[in-house]
Amino acid sequence: MSGRDRQHLALLFDIDGTLIITGGAGARSWRLAFDELYGVPADIGQFTDIGTTDPDVGRKTFEAVLGRKPERHEFARLLERRLHYLRRTVTESEHYRVLPGVEDLLLGLVDEGYLLGLITGNLEAAAHIKLHRARLNRFFSFGGYGSDSNDRAEITRIALRRGSLVYGEHLVGLGQVCWGGACPAGSV
């Protein structure tokens, strides 16, 4: 593809299982947050289907372990504690790894003039915490996150709008916009 053909093309990447494996750091951070705040064991496993956003995971887990919906202040505190612990669990994860070839691929794409963005169900802060350990944040100047919407198609549209603002041109996306084998309605 020539530089002219790439002019308005953005490549969009998910994080977990596409760029990196955290080795369970995300689940551990949720457990630590629930334990600190409520003294209860919280297993997010049944709420982390492919495509589920962090806010959905937090709310569904809260309802399952505490038997009620979280109050706004409770949910805000839960998310804060989860992000607090995520930094630690990512740093300490013995099984964290960058998937083979990812850094070389990203370097090559940037060198070829491609615009790279993120589309992920992670909260924006969680996405950057997860990528920080591998020093991959530098490749992504825009994105759409689980903190923007619970709808994956909308996350993709938000990422492309943000990319257009960053680069000063309308962008079309190419990337992992289909989760769990099904493309959300309205995805690129």
C-alpha positions as CSV (number, residue, x, y, z in Angstrom):
1,M,0.0,0.0,0.0
2,S,1.5,3.4,-1.0
3,G,1.8,6.3,1.4
4,R,-1.0,8.0,-0.4
5,D,-3.3,5.0,0.2
6,R,-2.4,5.0,3.9
7,Q,-3.1,8.7,4.2
8,H,-6.4,8.2,6.0
9,L,-6.0,4.7,7.4
10,A,-5.7,4.0,11.1
11,L,-4.8,0.6,12.4
12,L,-6.6,-0.1,15.6
13,F,-5.4,-2.7,18.2
14,D,-7.0,-4.3,21.2
15,I,-4.6,-4.9,24.1
16,D,-5.3,-8.1,26.1
17,G,-4.4,-11.1,23.9
18,T,-3.5,-8.9,20.9
19,L,-0.5,-7.0,22.2
20,I,0.2,-8.4,25.6
21,I,-0.8,-11.0,28.1
22,T,-0.9,-9.7,31.7
23,G,-0.7,-13.1,33.4
24,G,-3.9,-12.5,35.4
25,A,-2.9,-9.0,36.7
26,G,-6.4,-7.6,35.9
27,A,-8.3,-10.3,37.8
28,R,-5.9,-9.9,40.8
29,S,-6.4,-6.2,40.9
30,W,-10.2,-6.6,41.1
31,R,-9.8,-9.2,43.8
32,L,-7.6,-6.9,45.9
33,A,-10.0,-3.9,45.5
34,F,-13.0,-5.9,46.5
35,D,-11.1,-7.5,49.5
36,E,-9.9,-4.1,50.7
37,L,-13.3,-2.3,50.4
38,Y,-15.7,-5.1,51.2
39,G,-13.7,-7.9,52.7
40,V,-15.2,-10.3,50.2
41,P,-13.6,-12.6,47.6
42,A,-14.5,-11.5,44.1
43,D,-14.0,-13.7,41.1
44,I,-14.5,-11.7,37.9
45,G,-14.1,-14.8,35.7
46,Q,-17.8,-15.2,35.0
47,F,-18.0,-11.5,33.9
48,T,-15.0,-11.2,31.6
49,D,-16.3,-12.6,28.3
50,I,-14.6,-11.2,25.3
51,G,-15.9,-7.8,24.6
52,T,-17.0,-7.0,28.2
53,T,-15.8,-3.6,29.3
54,D,-14.2,-2.8,32.7
55,P,-17.2,-0.9,34.0
56,D,-19.5,-3.8,33.1
57,V,-17.1,-6.3,34.8
58,G,-17.0,-4.1,37.9
59,R,-20.8,-3.6,38.1
60,K,-21.6,-7.2,37.5
61,T,-19.1,-8.5,40.0
62,F,-20.3,-6.0,42.6
63,E,-23.9,-7.2,42.1
64,A,-22.9,-10.8,42.3
65,V,-20.8,-10.6,45.4
66,L,-22.8,-8.0,47.3
67,G,-26.3,-8.7,46.0
68,R,-27.1,-5.2,45.0
69,K,-26.1,-2.5,42.5
70,P,-23.3,-0.2,43.6
71,E,-24.0,3.4,44.7
72,R,-22.2,6.0,42.6
73,H,-19.6,6.7,45.3
74,E,-19.0,3.0,45.9
75,F,-18.4,2.4,42.2
76,A,-16.1,5.4,41.9
77,R,-14.1,4.1,44.9
78,L,-14.0,0.5,43.5
79,L,-12.6,1.7,40.2
80,E,-10.0,3.9,41.9
81,R,-8.8,0.9,44.1
82,R,-8.8,-1.4,41.1
83,L,-6.5,1.0,39.2
84,H,-4.4,1.5,42.3
85,Y,-3.8,-2.3,42.5
86,L,-3.5,-2.8,38.8
87,R,-0.3,-0.9,38.7
88,R,1.1,-3.2,41.3
89,T,-0.3,-6.5,39.9
90,V,1.0,-5.7,36.4
91,T,4.5,-4.9,37.7
92,E,4.6,-8.1,39.9
93,S,3.0,-10.5,37.3
94,E,5.5,-13.3,36.6
95,H,3.5,-14.3,33.4
96,Y,3.2,-10.8,31.9
97,R,4.5,-10.8,28.3
98,V,4.4,-9.0,25.1
99,L,3.2,-11.3,22.4
100,P,5.8,-12.4,19.9
101,G,6.6,-9.9,17.1
102,V,4.5,-7.1,18.5
103,E,7.2,-4.5,19.0
104,D,8.8,-5.1,15.7
105,L,5.4,-5.0,14.0
106,L,4.5,-1.7,15.6
107,L,7.9,-0.1,14.8
108,G,7.5,-1.2,11.2
109,L,4.0,0.1,10.9
110,V,5.0,3.5,12.3
111,D,8.0,3.6,10.0
112,E,5.7,3.0,7.1
113,G,3.5,5.9,8.1
114,Y,0.5,4.1,9.6
115,L,-1.5,5.8,12.3
116,L,-1.9,3.5,15.3
117,G,-4.7,3.6,17.9
118,L,-6.3,1.5,20.6
119,I,-9.8,0.0,20.9
120,T,-10.3,-1.8,24.2
121,G,-12.8,-2.5,26.9
122,N,-10.2,-1.4,29.5
123,L,-10.7,1.9,31.2
124,E,-8.3,4.4,29.6
125,A,-6.1,4.5,32.7
126,A,-6.0,0.6,32.9
127,A,-5.0,0.4,29.2
128,H,-2.0,2.6,29.7
129,I,-1.0,0.9,33.0
130,K,-1.0,-2.5,31.1
131,L,1.0,-1.1,28.2
132,H,3.5,0.9,30.4
133,R,5.4,-2.2,31.6
134,A,6.2,-3.2,28.0
135,R,6.9,0.4,26.9
136,L,4.2,0.2,24.2
137,N,2.3,3.4,25.0
138,R,4.6,5.3,22.7
139,F,3.0,3.7,19.6
140,F,-0.6,4.8,20.3
141,S,-1.6,8.5,20.2
142,F,-5.3,7.9,20.3
143,G,-7.9,5.3,21.2
144,G,-11.4,4.3,22.3
145,Y,-11.8,2.7,25.7
146,G,-14.3,1.0,28.0
147,S,-14.5,4.2,29.9
148,D,-16.0,5.8,26.8
149,S,-18.8,3.4,26.2
150,N,-20.0,-0.2,26.9
151,D,-20.8,-0.5,23.2
152,R,-17.8,-1.9,21.1
153,A,-19.0,-0.2,17.9
154,E,-19.2,3.1,19.7
155,I,-15.7,2.6,21.2
156,T,-14.4,2.2,17.6
157,R,-16.2,5.3,16.4
158,I,-14.8,7.3,19.3
159,A,-11.3,6.0,18.6
160,L,-11.6,7.1,15.0
161,R,-12.9,10.6,15.9
162,R,-10.0,11.1,18.4
163,G,-7.6,10.0,15.7
164,S,-9.0,12.5,13.3
165,L,-8.5,15.2,15.9
166,V,-4.9,14.2,16.5
167,Y,-3.9,13.9,12.9
168,G,-6.1,16.7,11.5
169,E,-7.8,14.5,8.9
170,H,-10.7,12.1,8.6
171,L,-9.7,8.5,9.3
172,V,-11.1,5.2,8.5
173,G,-10.2,2.2,10.6
174,L,-8.7,-1.2,10.0
175,G,-8.2,-3.5,12.9
176,Q,-9.6,-5.7,15.6
177,V,-13.1,-4.5,15.8
178,C,-14.7,-7.9,16.0
179,W,-14.7,-9.5,19.4
180,G,-15.7,-13.1,20.2
181,G,-16.2,-13.9,16.5
182,A,-19.0,-11.4,16.0
183,C,-18.7,-7.8,14.7
184,P,-20.8,-5.3,16.6
185,A,-23.4,-3.5,14.6
186,G,-21.8,-0.3,13.1
187,S,-18.2,-1.4,13.5
188,V,-15.7,-0.6,10.9
